[in-house]
């Protein structure tokens, strides 16, 4: 049951980073007069950070555990 709670926590952090990235992207896009490009870059950065954080919370690379 604790694994299920951990998976839900990881998903909520992933969603949080996407939302923060979108917000920062819109702000940067408004500053550079290109909101569409800013939003796309913000989403990409938020997704990258969210995936990086979620993989580190799950224990990193799961394939490396099989090699041990």
N, C-alpha and C positions, 0 to 999 in steps of 0.2 A: 504494500500500500504506500510506503514511503517513496518508492520509485515513481509511482504515478504522480504524487505531489511534486516531485523533482521535475518531471517532464512538463507539468503545467507551469511551474516557475520559470523554466527555461523558455517556454513559448511566450510567456508574458514579457520577459526581458527582450526577446527578439522583436516583438511587436512594439515595445517601447522605443527601441533604437530606430526602427523604421519610421515611427511617428516623429521622433526628434530629428532624424535626417531630413524628412520632408519639410519640417518647419524651418530648419536651418537652410535648406536648399531654396525655399521660397524667399527667405530674407536675402540670401546671396544673389538670387536671380533678380530681385527688385533692385538691389544695389548696382548690378551690372546691366540693367535694362534687358534682361533675357530670362524671364521667369521659367519658361519651359526647360531651358538648359539647366538652370539652377535647381529646379525640382528633380530632374533626372539625376544630376550629380549628387544631390542630397540623399535621394533614395538609394543610390548605389553605395554611398559611404555608410549610411545607416544599416543597410543590409550586410555589408562587409563586417562592420563592428558587431552587429547582432549575431552573425554566424560565428565569428571568432570567439565571442563570449560564450555562446551556447556550447561550442565544441570543448572549450576549456572547462566548463561546468560539468559536462558529461564525462570528463576524464580524458580529454584529448583524443588522440588517434586510437580508435578501437582495434585497428588491424595490428598495431604494434603489441597489444596485449597477447594476441594469438602467437606471435613470434617468440615470446619469452618462454 
